[in-house]
Amino acid sequence: MTPVSYVILGLLHIARMSLYDLMKAFEAGASLFYGSSAGSIKRSLDKLLAEGAVEVTRQEPGARGRREYGLTSLGRQKFATWMQGEVQGNFDVTGVARIYFLGLVPPADRPPIIARLRECITAELERLESVERQISGQEVPDTYRDVGRFSQAALHYGLSSTRHTYDWLTAFEAEVMKHDETK
């Protein structure tokens, strides 16, 4: 399934929605971490409907009657499995989506999800640091000096961004643990 499918499942976990409502929900919140067109939302919703992860819960009369969609037990299961599964793909999409929907998960299930997010960021940080070590001190021919300089700037941006994400996630994890312990 695509990231947009999991976002749809998460949004339908919150409330039943029409296609229009889903598009508005993407604009209002999910667009913070995932940009999606109306066409991709519609295609993903149709696939989820075909596989039984969502169902039409209400349809207004007429050929163009508004359809409201809700989760099925299969949809809830797929969403829970995704939330608790390995983080794959772009962290800014799949990782942040999990953070966005973390409130839908029972407090006892949150720490392992956050730990997997931290593992993902740690692995990315280690990868970028390895690249930095590999290229540091390498001689760059004069004709490519500017290319090398700006390539390194991009690497340093990635390192800085990933370190910030790691630090933020560490603080977030502590805050979640503290808050959930008081419940």
Secondary structure, DSSP 8 states (H G I E B T S, - for coil): --HHHHHHHHHHHH--B-HHHHHHHHHHTGGGT----HHHHHHHHHHHHHTTSEEEEEE-SSTT--EEEEE-HHHHHHHHHHHHS---S-IIIIIHHHHHTGGGS-GGGHHHHHHHHHHHHHHHHHHHHHHHHHHTT----GGGHHHHHHHHHHHHHHHHHHHHHHHHHHHHHHHHHHHHHT-
